[in-house]
């Protein structure tokens, strides 16, 4: 099974820096958030493909999706 970037970071932090319960809770929340982002991105890709096939709407690239979804929220 592939390891996500969040899982990799969590493993590093848990093994080298953080071991208390509060940090574990935050790491678990980050993993859940990351999972939700992957699921939402996949669904968006399916909807994008469906729109393109059914009504000829132009595709949005992964980079455009990221910019619209995450970069604009951070500002």
N, CA, C and O atoms as a Maestro MAE file, in Angstrom:
{
 s_m_m2io_version
 :::
 2.0.0
}

f_m_ct {
 s_m_title
 :::
 protein
 m_atom[300] {
  # First column is atom index #
  i_m_mmod_type
  r_m_x_coord
  r_m_y_coord
  r_m_z_coord
  i_m_residue_number
  s_m_chain_name
  s_m_pdb_residue_name
  s_m_pdb_atom_name
  i_m_atomic_number
  :::
  1 25 0.838 -1.185 0.000 1 A "UNK " " N  " 7
  2 3 0.000 0.000 0.000 1 A "UNK " " CA " 6
  3 2 0.881 1.246 0.000 1 A "UNK " " C  " 6
  4 15 1.893 1.292 0.699 1 A "UNK " " O  " 8
  5 25 0.507 2.236 -0.766 2 A "UNK " " N  " 7
  6 3 1.270 3.476 -0.858 2 A "UNK " " CA " 6
  7 2 1.063 4.318 0.395 2 A "UNK " " C  " 6
  8 15 -0.008 4.305 1.002 2 A "UNK " " O  " 8
  9 25 2.080 5.030 0.760 3 A "UNK " " N  " 7
  10 3 2.017 5.902 1.936 3 A "UNK " " CA " 6
  11 2 1.800 7.336 1.469 3 A "UNK " " C  " 6
  12 15 2.510 7.820 0.587 3 A "UNK " " O  " 8
  13 25 0.825 8.013 2.057 4 A "UNK " " N  " 7
  14 3 0.590 9.410 1.701 4 A "UNK " " CA " 6
  15 2 1.631 10.294 2.370 4 A "UNK " " C  " 6
  16 15 2.344 9.865 3.278 4 A "UNK " " O  " 8
  17 25 1.705 11.535 1.906 5 A "UNK " " N  " 7
  18 3 2.633 12.496 2.503 5 A "UNK " " CA " 6
  19 2 2.282 12.758 3.966 5 A "UNK " " C  " 6
  20 15 3.172 12.924 4.799 5 A "UNK " " O  " 8
  21 25 0.995 12.794 4.277 6 A "UNK " " N  " 7
  22 3 0.562 13.023 5.657 6 A "UNK " " CA " 6
  23 2 0.982 11.851 6.541 6 A "UNK " " C  " 6
  24 15 1.448 12.053 7.662 6 A "UNK " " O  " 8
  25 25 0.819 10.639 6.043 7 A "UNK " " N  " 7
  26 3 1.225 9.465 6.819 7 A "UNK " " CA " 6
  27 2 2.740 9.446 7.035 7 A "UNK " " C  " 6
  28 15 3.215 9.113 8.121 7 A "UNK " " O  " 8
  29 25 3.487 9.801 6.003 8 A "UNK " " N  " 7
  30 3 4.948 9.851 6.121 8 A "UNK " " CA " 6
  31 2 5.362 10.861 7.194 8 A "UNK " " C  " 6
  32 15 6.189 10.555 8.053 8 A "UNK " " O  " 8
  33 25 4.782 12.068 7.139 9 A "UNK " " N  " 7
  34 3 5.103 13.095 8.121 9 A "UNK " " CA " 6
  35 2 4.712 12.650 9.523 9 A "UNK " " C  " 6
  36 15 5.465 12.855 10.475 9 A "UNK " " O  " 8
  37 25 3.555 12.051 9.652 10 A "UNK " " N  " 7
  38 3 3.106 11.573 10.959 10 A "UNK " " CA " 6
  39 2 4.074 10.541 11.519 10 A "UNK " " C  " 6
  40 15 4.415 10.586 12.701 10 A "UNK " " O  " 8
  41 25 4.519 9.612 10.679 11 A "UNK " " N  " 7
  42 3 5.483 8.603 11.133 11 A "UNK " " CA " 6
  43 2 6.769 9.254 11.619 11 A "UNK " " C  " 6
  44 15 7.309 8.866 12.655 11 A "UNK " " O  " 8
  45 25 7.261 10.233 10.884 12 A "UNK " " N  " 7
  46 3 8.496 10.922 11.270 12 A "UNK " " CA " 6
  47 2 8.320 11.669 12.593 12 A "UNK " " C  " 6
  48 15 9.168 11.580 13.480 12 A "UNK " " O  " 8
  49 25 7.229 12.394 12.716 13 A "UNK " " N  " 7
  50 3 6.989 13.161 13.937 13 A "UNK " " CA " 6
  51 2 6.816 12.250 15.143 13 A "UNK " " C  " 6
  52 15 7.333 12.529 16.225 13 A "UNK " " O  " 8
  53 25 6.095 11.172 14.950 14 A "UNK " " N  " 7
  54 3 5.847 10.262 16.066 14 A "UNK " " CA " 6
  55 2 7.121 9.532 16.493 14 A "UNK " " C  " 6
  56 15 7.315 9.273 17.681 14 A "UNK " " O  " 8
  57 25 7.977 9.205 15.548 15 A "UNK " " N  " 7
  58 3 9.170 8.450 15.896 15 A "UNK " " CA " 6
  59 2 10.304 9.340 16.399 15 A "UNK " " C  " 6
  60 15 11.169 8.873 17.140 15 A "UNK " " O  " 8
  61 25 10.311 10.605 16.009 16 A "UNK " " N  " 7
  62 3 11.454 11.448 16.331 16 A "UNK " " CA " 6
  63 2 11.146 12.617 17.263 16 A "UNK " " C  " 6
  64 15 12.017 13.054 18.016 16 A "UNK " " O  " 8
  65 25 9.933 13.119 17.221 17 A "UNK " " N  " 7
  66 3 9.663 14.347 17.966 17 A "UNK " " CA " 6
  67 2 8.502 14.236 18.948 17 A "UNK " " C  " 6
  68 15 8.683 14.403 20.155 17 A "UNK " " O  " 8
  69 25 7.323 13.955 18.432 18 A "UNK " " N  " 7
  70 3 6.117 14.052 19.230 18 A "UNK " " CA " 6
  71 2 5.617 12.678 19.636 18 A "UNK " " C  " 6
  72 15 5.479 11.783 18.802 18 A "UNK " " O  " 8
  73 25 5.351 12.520 20.896 19 A "UNK " " N  " 7
  74 3 4.785 11.250 21.340 19 A "UNK " " CA " 6
  75 2 3.587 11.435 22.261 19 A "UNK " " C  " 6
  76 15 2.976 10.451 22.678 19 A "UNK " " O  " 8
  77 25 3.243 12.662 22.584 20 A "UNK " " N  " 7
  78 3 2.134 12.854 23.521 20 A "UNK " " CA " 6
  79 2 0.777 12.664 22.846 20 A "UNK " " C  " 6
  80 15 0.673 12.692 21.619 20 A "UNK " " O  " 8
  81 25 -0.228 12.478 23.636 21 A "UNK " " N  " 7
  82 3 -1.577 12.163 23.172 21 A "UNK " " CA " 6
  83 2 -2.177 13.291 22.351 21 A "UNK " " C  " 6
  84 15 -2.853 13.034 21.355 21 A "UNK " " O  " 8
  85 25 -1.945 14.525 22.745 22 A "UNK " " N  " 7
  86 3 -2.503 15.673 22.019 22 A "UNK " " CA " 6
  87 2 -1.987 15.714 20.583 22 A "UNK " " C  " 6
  88 15 -2.758 15.962 19.656 22 A "UNK " " O  " 8
  89 25 -0.718 15.479 20.396 23 A "UNK " " N  " 7
  90 3 -0.142 15.472 19.048 23 A "UNK " " CA " 6
  91 2 -0.702 14.325 18.226 23 A "UNK " " C  " 6
  92 15 -0.979 14.490 17.038 23 A "UNK " " O  " 8
  93 25 -0.870 13.183 18.836 24 A "UNK " " N  " 7
  94 3 -1.448 12.039 18.130 24 A "UNK " " CA " 6
  95 2 -2.847 12.372 17.627 24 A "UNK " " C  " 6
  96 15 -3.232 11.973 16.529 24 A "UNK " " O  " 8
  97 25 -3.604 13.107 18.441 25 A "UNK " " N  " 7
  98 3 -4.951 13.499 18.051 25 A "UNK " " CA " 6
  99 2 -4.910 14.399 16.811 25 A "UNK " " C  " 6
  100 15 -5.708 14.219 15.891 25 A "UNK " " O  " 8
  101 25 -3.993 15.359 16.780 26 A "UNK " " N  " 7
  102 3 -3.870 16.259 15.633 26 A "UNK " " CA " 6
  103 2 -3.413 15.513 14.383 26 A "UNK " " C  " 6
  104 15 -3.887 15.791 13.282 26 A "UNK " " O  " 8
  105 25 -2.509 14.583 14.553 27 A "UNK " " N  " 7
  106 3 -2.042 13.794 13.414 27 A "UNK " " CA " 6
  107 2 -3.193 12.977 12.847 27 A "UNK " " C  " 6
  108 15 -3.343 12.893 11.628 27 A "UNK " " O  " 8
  109 25 -3.994 12.382 13.692 28 A "UNK " " N  " 7
  110 3 -5.134 11.589 13.238 28 A "UNK " " CA " 6
  111 2 -6.140 12.483 12.505 28 A "UNK " " C  " 6
  112 15 -6.703 12.077 11.489 28 A "UNK " " O  " 8
  113 25 -6.365 13.687 13.012 29 A "UNK " " N  " 7
  114 3 -7.268 14.621 12.331 29 A "UNK " " CA " 6
  115 2 -6.718 14.999 10.956 29 A "UNK " " C  " 6
  116 15 -7.475 15.093 9.990 29 A "UNK " " O  " 8
  117 25 -5.415 15.213 10.865 30 A "UNK " " N  " 7
  118 3 -4.795 15.558 9.580 30 A "UNK " " CA " 6
  119 2 -4.958 14.419 8.583 30 A "UNK " " C  " 6
  120 15 -5.223 14.662 7.406 30 A "UNK " " O  " 8
  121 25 -4.805 13.188 9.038 31 A "UNK " " N  " 7
  122 3 -4.998 12.033 8.159 31 A "UNK " " CA " 6
  123 2 -6.433 11.971 7.645 31 A "UNK " " C  " 6
  124 15 -6.661 11.695 6.467 31 A "UNK " " O  " 8
  125 25 -7.393 12.226 8.521 32 A "UNK " " N  " 7
  126 3 -8.795 12.207 8.115 32 A "UNK " " CA " 6
  127 2 -9.090 13.324 7.123 32 A "UNK " " C  " 6
  128 15 -9.816 13.113 6.152 32 A "UNK " " O  " 8
  129 25 -8.535 14.507 7.360 33 A "UNK " " N  " 7
  130 3 -8.723 15.626 6.430 33 A "UNK " " CA " 6
  131 2 -8.126 15.288 5.067 33 A "UNK " " C  " 6
  132 15 -8.741 15.555 4.035 33 A "UNK " " O  " 8
  133 25 -6.947 14.709 5.062 34 A "UNK " " N  " 7
  134 3 -6.287 14.349 3.811 34 A "UNK " " CA " 6
  135 2 -7.100 13.304 3.047 34 A "UNK " " C  " 6
  136 15 -7.242 13.393 1.828 34 A "UNK " " O  " 8
  137 25 -7.625 12.326 3.757 35 A "UNK " " N  " 7
  138 3 -8.468 11.316 3.116 35 A "UNK " " CA " 6
  139 2 -9.673 11.969 2.456 35 A "UNK " " C  " 6
  140 15 -10.017 11.645 1.319 35 A "UNK " " O  " 8
  141 25 -10.313 12.887 3.167 36 A "UNK " " N  " 7
  142 3 -11.484 13.583 2.624 36 A "UNK " " CA " 6
  143 2 -11.117 14.380 1.371 36 A "UNK " " C  " 6
  144 15 -11.882 14.420 0.408 36 A "UNK " " O  " 8
  145 25 -9.938 15.014 1.390 37 A "UNK " " N  " 7
  146 3 -9.491 15.782 0.227 37 A "UNK " " CA " 6
  147 2 -9.278 14.872 -0.982 37 A "UNK " " C  " 6
  148 15 -9.622 15.247 -2.103 37 A "UNK " " O  " 8
  149 25 -8.721 13.697 -0.770 38 A "UNK " " N  " 7
  150 3 -8.502 12.756 -1.867 38 A "UNK " " CA " 6
  151 2 -9.842 12.299 -2.441 38 A "UNK " " C  " 6
  152 15 -10.023 12.270 -3.658 38 A "UNK " " O  " 8
  153 25 -10.773 11.946 -1.566 39 A "UNK " " N  " 7
  154 3 -12.099 11.496 -2.011 39 A "UNK " " CA " 6
  155 2 -12.808 12.610 -2.777 39 A "UNK " " C  " 6
  156 15 -13.380 12.368 -3.839 39 A "UNK " " O  " 8
  157 25 -12.770 13.826 -2.242 40 A "UNK " " N  " 7
  158 3 -13.422 14.958 -2.910 40 A "UNK " " CA " 6
  159 2 -12.775 15.238 -4.266 40 A "UNK " " C  " 6
  160 15 -13.475 15.527 -5.237 40 A "UNK " " O  " 8
  161 25 -11.459 15.154 -4.339 41 A "UNK " " N  " 7
  162 3 -10.763 15.375 -5.607 41 A "UNK " " CA " 6
  163 2 -11.134 14.329 -6.643 41 A "UNK " " C  " 6
  164 15 -11.313 14.647 -7.818 41 A "UNK " " O  " 8
  165 25 -11.249 13.101 -6.216 42 A "UNK " " N  " 7
  166 3 -11.643 12.022 -7.123 42 A "UNK " " CA " 6
  167 2 -13.057 12.268 -7.654 42 A "UNK " " C  " 6
  168 15 -13.310 12.140 -8.852 42 A "UNK " " O  " 8
  169 25 -13.975 12.622 -6.749 43 A "UNK " " N  " 7
  170 3 -15.356 12.900 -7.162 43 A "UNK " " CA " 6
  171 2 -15.396 14.073 -8.139 43 A "UNK " " C  " 6
  172 15 -16.134 14.048 -9.124 43 A "UNK " " O  " 8
  173 25 -14.595 15.096 -7.856 44 A "UNK " " N  " 7
  174 3 -14.545 16.255 -8.744 44 A "UNK " " CA " 6
  175 2 -14.078 15.830 -10.140 44 A "UNK " " C  " 6
  176 15 -14.614 16.285 -11.150 44 A "UNK " " O  " 8
  177 25 -13.077 14.955 -10.177 45 A "UNK " " N  " 7
  178 3 -12.589 14.461 -11.465 45 A "UNK " " CA " 6
  179 2 -13.658 13.697 -12.234 45 A "UNK " " C  " 6
  180 15 -13.767 13.833 -13.453 45 A "UNK " " O  " 8
  181 25 -14.438 12.900 -11.531 46 A "UNK " " N  " 7
  182 3 -15.523 12.169 -12.183 46 A "UNK " " CA " 6
  183 2 -16.564 13.139 -12.737 46 A "UNK " " C  " 6
  184 15 -17.029 12.983 -13.866 46 A "UNK " " O  " 8
  185 25 -16.925 14.141 -11.933 47 A "UNK " " N  " 7
  186 3 -17.910 15.128 -12.379 47 A "UNK " " CA " 6
  187 2 -17.385 15.923 -13.565 47 A "UNK " " C  " 6
  188 15 -18.134 16.237 -14.491 47 A "UNK " " O  " 8
  189 25 -16.103 16.247 -13.536 48 A "UNK " " N  " 7
  190 3 -15.481 16.996 -14.616 48 A "UNK " " CA " 6
  191 2 -15.545 16.196 -15.922 48 A "UNK " " C  " 6
  192 15 -15.868 16.742 -16.977 48 A "UNK " " O  " 8
  193 25 -15.239 14.920 -15.842 49 A "UNK " " N  " 7
  194 3 -15.279 14.056 -17.022 49 A "UNK " " CA " 6
  195 2 -16.705 13.919 -17.538 49 A "UNK " " C  " 6
  196 15 -16.936 13.968 -18.746 49 A "UNK " " O  " 8
  197 25 -17.667 13.745 -16.624 50 A "UNK " " N  " 7
  198 3 -19.067 13.615 -17.018 50 A "UNK " " CA " 6
  199 2 -19.540 14.885 -17.731 50 A "UNK " " C  " 6
  200 15 -20.195 14.806 -18.770 50 A "UNK " " O  " 8
  201 25 -19.211 16.046 -17.179 51 A "UNK " " N  " 7
  202 3 -19.608 17.317 -17.789 51 A "UNK " " CA " 6
  203 2 -19.012 17.450 -19.186 51 A "UNK " " C  " 6
  204 15 -19.679 17.912 -20.112 51 A "UNK " " O  " 8
  205 25 -17.772 17.049 -19.329 52 A "UNK " " N  " 7
  206 3 -17.116 17.142 -20.626 52 A "UNK " " CA " 6
  207 2 -17.790 16.239 -21.654 52 A "UNK " " C  " 6
  208 15 -18.007 16.648 -22.795 52 A "UNK " " O  " 8
  209 25 -18.117 15.026 -21.258 53 A "UNK " " N  " 7
  210 3 -18.732 14.077 -22.187 53 A "UNK " " CA " 6
  211 2 -20.165 14.449 -22.532 53 A "UNK " " C  " 6
  212 15 -20.592 14.287 -23.676 53 A "UNK " " O  " 8
  213 25 -20.909 14.944 -21.554 54 A "UNK " " N  " 7
  214 3 -22.336 15.188 -21.769 54 A "UNK " " CA " 6
  215 2 -22.637 16.539 -22.415 54 A "UNK " " C  " 6
  216 15 -23.523 16.632 -23.265 54 A "UNK " " O  " 8
  217 25 -21.923 17.570 -22.027 55 A "UNK " " N  " 7
  218 3 -22.262 18.907 -22.535 55 A "UNK " " CA " 6
  219 2 -21.082 19.610 -23.186 55 A "UNK " " C  " 6
  220 15 -21.188 20.775 -23.567 55 A "UNK " " O  " 8
  221 25 -19.964 18.918 -23.317 56 A "UNK " " N  " 7
  222 3 -18.819 19.506 -23.985 56 A "UNK " " CA " 6
  223 2 -18.093 20.569 -23.176 56 A "UNK " " C  " 6
  224 15 -17.294 21.335 -23.716 56 A "UNK " " O  " 8
  225 25 -18.374 20.612 -21.878 57 A "UNK " " N  " 7
  226 3 -17.703 21.577 -21.015 57 A "UNK " " CA " 6
  227 2 -16.213 21.247 -20.947 57 A "UNK " " C  " 6
  228 15 -15.842 20.075 -20.873 57 A "UNK " " O  " 8
  229 25 -15.368 22.254 -20.971 58 A "UNK " " N  " 7
  230 3 -13.931 22.036 -20.957 58 A "UNK " " CA " 6
  231 2 -13.467 21.423 -19.651 58 A "UNK " " C  " 6
  232 15 -14.018 21.691 -18.583 58 A "UNK " " O  " 8
  233 25 -12.450 20.603 -19.760 59 A "UNK " " N  " 7
  234 3 -11.826 19.996 -18.591 59 A "UNK " " CA " 6
  235 2 -11.127 21.043 -17.743 59 A "UNK " " C  " 6
  236 15 -10.639 22.046 -18.263 59 A "UNK " " O  " 8
  237 25 -11.077 20.814 -16.460 60 A "UNK " " N  " 7
  238 3 -10.249 21.612 -15.558 60 A "UNK " " CA " 6
  239 2 -9.053 20.729 -15.192 60 A "UNK " " C  " 6
  240 15 -9.222 19.544 -14.903 60 A "UNK " " O  " 8
  241 25 -7.880 21.287 -15.204 61 A "UNK " " N  " 7
  242 3 -6.690 20.495 -14.892 61 A "UNK " " CA " 6
  243 2 -6.581 20.284 -13.391 61 A "UNK " " C  " 6
  244 15 -7.248 20.960 -12.608 61 A "UNK " " O  " 8
  245 25 -5.736 19.342 -12.999 62 A "UNK " " N  " 7
  246 3 -5.481 19.104 -11.582 62 A "UNK " " CA " 6
  247 2 -4.916 20.335 -10.902 62 A "UNK " " C  " 6
  248 15 -5.260 20.642 -9.761 62 A "UNK " " O  " 8
  249 25 -4.045 21.037 -11.612 63 A "UNK " " N  " 7
  250 3 -3.462 22.268 -11.059 63 A "UNK " " CA " 6
  251 2 -4.520 23.336 -10.850 63 A "UNK " " C  " 6
  252 15 -4.505 24.040 -9.841 63 A "UNK " " O  " 8
  253 25 -5.443 23.462 -11.805 64 A "UNK " " N  " 7
  254 3 -6.524 24.444 -11.674 64 A "UNK " " CA " 6
  255 2 -7.444 24.080 -10.506 64 A "UNK " " C  " 6
  256 15 -7.868 24.946 -9.740 64 A "UNK " " O  " 8
  257 25 -7.742 22.788 -10.384 65 A "UNK " " N  " 7
  258 3 -8.575 22.329 -9.276 65 A "UNK " " CA " 6
  259 2 -7.911 22.673 -7.945 65 A "UNK " " C  " 6
  260 15 -8.567 23.179 -7.034 65 A "UNK " " O  " 8
  261 25 -6.617 22.398 -7.832 66 A "UNK " " N  " 7
  262 3 -5.882 22.689 -6.600 66 A "UNK " " CA " 6
  263 2 -5.910 24.190 -6.298 66 A "UNK " " C  " 6
  264 15 -6.177 24.597 -5.168 66 A "UNK " " O  " 8
  265 25 -5.638 24.989 -7.295 67 A "UNK " " N  " 7
  266 3 -5.639 26.449 -7.108 67 A "UNK " " CA " 6
  267 2 -7.010 26.928 -6.622 67 A "UNK " " C  " 6
  268 15 -7.101 27.697 -5.664 67 A "UNK " " O  " 8
  269 25 -8.058 26.476 -7.276 68 A "UNK " " N  " 7
  270 3 -9.415 26.918 -6.932 68 A "UNK " " CA " 6
  271 2 -9.870 26.399 -5.575 68 A "UNK " " C  " 6
  272 15 -10.571 27.095 -4.842 68 A "UNK " " O  " 8
  273 25 -9.475 25.188 -5.245 69 A "UNK " " N  " 7
  274 3 -9.971 24.553 -4.027 69 A "UNK " " CA " 6
  275 2 -9.151 24.905 -2.799 69 A "UNK " " C  " 6
  276 15 -9.713 25.167 -1.736 69 A "UNK " " O  " 8
  277 25 -7.819 24.916 -2.929 70 A "UNK " " N  " 7
  278 3 -6.964 25.058 -1.745 70 A "UNK " " CA " 6
  279 2 -6.208 26.382 -1.686 70 A "UNK " " C  " 6
  280 15 -6.084 26.955 -0.604 70 A "UNK " " O  " 8
  281 25 -5.713 26.874 -2.778 71 A "UNK " " N  " 7
  282 3 -4.944 28.119 -2.754 71 A "UNK " " CA " 6
  283 2 -5.826 29.319 -2.431 71 A "UNK " " C  " 6
  284 15 -5.423 30.198 -1.670 71 A "UNK " " O  " 8
  285 25 -7.021 29.361 -3.002 72 A "UNK " " N  " 7
  286 3 -7.897 30.496 -2.748 72 A "UNK " " CA " 6
  287 2 -8.435 30.503 -1.325 72 A "UNK " " C  " 6
  288 15 -8.739 31.568 -0.788 72 A "UNK " " O  " 8
  289 25 -8.560 29.324 -0.702 73 A "UNK " " N  " 7
  290 3 -9.032 29.230 0.678 73 A "UNK " " CA " 6
  291 2 -7.981 29.737 1.648 73 A "UNK " " C  " 6
  292 15 -8.318 30.291 2.693 73 A "UNK " " O  " 8
  293 25 -6.715 29.554 1.315 74 A "UNK " " N  " 7
  294 3 -5.623 29.921 2.228 74 A "UNK " " CA " 6
  295 2 -5.431 31.428 2.327 74 A "UNK " " C  " 6
  296 15 -4.820 31.916 3.278 74 A "UNK " " O  " 8
  297 25 -5.940 32.152 1.369 75 A "UNK " " N  " 7
  298 3 -5.729 33.610 1.371 75 A "UNK " " CA " 6
  299 2 -6.669 34.321 2.294 75 A "UNK " " C  " 6
  300 15 -6.617 35.545 2.405 75 A "UNK " " O  " 8
  :::
 }
 m_bond[299] {
  # First column is bond index #
  i_m_from
  i_m_to
  i_m_order
  :::
  1 1 2 1
  2 2 3 1
  3 3 4 2
  4 3 5 1
  5 5 6 1
  6 6 7 1
  7 7 8 2
  8 7 9 1
  9 9 10 1
  10 10 11 1
  11 11 12 2
  12 11 13 1
  13 13 14 1
  14 14 15 1
  15 15 16 2
  16 15 17 1
  17 17 18 1
  18 18 19 1
  19 19 20 2
  20 19 21 1
  21 21 22 1
  22 22 23 1
  23 23 24 2
  24 23 25 1
  25 25 26 1
  26 26 27 1
  27 27 28 2
  28 27 29 1
  29 29 30 1
  30 30 31 1
  31 31 32 2
  32 31 33 1
  33 33 34 1
  34 34 35 1
  35 35 36 2
  36 35 37 1
  37 37 38 1
  38 38 39 1
  39 39 40 2
  40 39 41 1
  41 41 42 1
  42 42 43 1
  43 43 44 2
  44 43 45 1
  45 45 46 1
  46 46 47 1
  47 47 48 2
  48 47 49 1
  49 49 50 1
  50 50 51 1
  51 51 52 2
  52 51 53 1
  53 53 54 1
  54 54 55 1
  55 55 56 2
  56 55 57 1
  57 57 58 1
  58 58 59 1
  59 59 60 2
  60 59 61 1
  61 61 62 1
  62 62 63 1
  63 63 64 2
  64 63 65 1
  65 65 66 1
  66 66 67 1
  67 67 68 2
  68 67 69 1
  69 69 70 1
  70 70 71 1
  71 71 72 2
  72 71 73 1
  73 73 74 1
  74 74 75 1
  75 75 76 2
  76 75 77 1
  77 77 78 1
  78 78 79 1
  79 79 80 2
  80 79 81 1
  81 81 82 1
  82 82 83 1
  83 83 84 2
  84 83 85 1
  85 85 86 1
  86 86 87 1
  87 87 88 2
  88 87 89 1
  89 89 90 1
  90 90 91 1
  91 91 92 2
  92 91 93 1
  93 93 94 1
  94 94 95 1
  95 95 96 2
  96 95 97 1
  97 97 98 1
  98 98 99 1
  99 99 100 2
  100 99 101 1
  101 101 102 1
  102 102 103 1
  103 103 104 2
  104 103 105 1
  105 105 106 1
  106 106 107 1
  107 107 108 2
  108 107 109 1
  109 109 110 1
  110 110 111 1
  111 111 112 2
  112 111 113 1
  113 113 114 1
  114 114 115 1
  115 115 116 2
  116 115 117 1
  117 117 118 1
  118 118 119 1
  119 119 120 2
  120 119 121 1
  121 121 122 1
  122 122 123 1
  123 123 124 2
  124 123 125 1
  125 125 126 1
  126 126 127 1
  127 127 128 2
  128 127 129 1
  129 129 130 1
  130 130 131 1
  131 131 132 2
  132 131 133 1
  133 133 134 1
  134 134 135 1
  135 135 136 2
  136 135 137 1
  137 137 138 1
  138 138 139 1
  139 139 140 2
  140 139 141 1
  141 141 142 1
  142 142 143 1
  143 143 144 2
  144 143 145 1
  145 145 146 1
  146 146 147 1
  147 147 148 2
  148 147 149 1
  149 149 150 1
  150 150 151 1
  151 151 152 2
  152 151 153 1
  153 153 154 1
  154 154 155 1
  155 155 156 2
  156 155 157 1
  157 157 158 1
  158 158 159 1
  159 159 160 2
  160 159 161 1
  161 161 162 1
  162 162 163 1
  163 163 164 2
  164 163 165 1
  165 165 166 1
  166 166 167 1
  167 167 168 2
  168 167 169 1
  169 169 170 1
  170 170 171 1
  171 171 172 2
  172 171 173 1
  173 173 174 1
  174 174 175 1
  175 175 176 2
  176 175 177 1
  177 177 178 1
  178 178 179 1
  179 179 180 2
  180 179 181 1
  181 181 182 1
  182 182 183 1
  183 183 184 2
  184 183 185 1
  185 185 186 1
  186 186 187 1
  187 187 188 2
  188 187 189 1
  189 189 190 1
  190 190 191 1
  191 191 192 2
  192 191 193 1
  193 193 194 1
  194 194 195 1
  195 195 196 2
  196 195 197 1
  197 197 198 1
  198 198 199 1
  199 199 200 2
  200 199 201 1
  201 201 202 1
  202 202 203 1
  203 203 204 2
  204 203 205 1
  205 205 206 1
  206 206 207 1
  207 207 208 2
  208 207 209 1
  209 209 210 1
  210 210 211 1
  211 211 212 2
  212 211 213 1
  213 213 214 1
  214 214 215 1
  215 215 216 2
  216 215 217 1
  217 217 218 1
  218 218 219 1
  219 219 220 2
  220 219 221 1
  221 221 222 1
  222 222 223 1
  223 223 224 2
  224 223 225 1
  225 225 226 1
  226 226 227 1
  227 227 228 2
  228 227 229 1
  229 229 230 1
  230 230 231 1
  231 231 232 2
  232 231 233 1
  233 233 234 1
  234 234 235 1
  235 235 236 2
  236 235 237 1
  237 237 238 1
  238 238 239 1
  239 239 240 2
  240 239 241 1
  241 241 242 1
  242 242 243 1
  243 243 244 2
  244 243 245 1
  245 245 246 1
  246 246 247 1
  247 247 248 2
  248 247 249 1
  249 249 250 1
  250 250 251 1
  251 251 252 2
  252 251 253 1
  253 253 254 1
  254 254 255 1
  255 255 256 2
  256 255 257 1
  257 257 258 1
  258 258 259 1
  259 259 260 2
  260 259 261 1
  261 261 262 1
  262 262 263 1
  263 263 264 2
  264 263 265 1
  265 265 266 1
  266 266 267 1
  267 267 268 2
  268 267 269 1
  269 269 270 1
  270 270 271 1
  271 271 272 2
  272 271 273 1
  273 273 274 1
  274 274 275 1
  275 275 276 2
  276 275 277 1
  277 277 278 1
  278 278 279 1
  279 279 280 2
  280 279 281 1
  281 281 282 1
  282 282 283 1
  283 283 284 2
  284 283 285 1
  285 285 286 1
  286 286 287 1
  287 287 288 2
  288 287 289 1
  289 289 290 1
  290 290 291 1
  291 291 292 2
  292 291 293 1
  293 293 294 1
  294 294 295 1
  295 295 296 2
  296 295 297 1
  297 297 298 1
  298 298 299 1
  299 299 300 2
  :::
 }
}
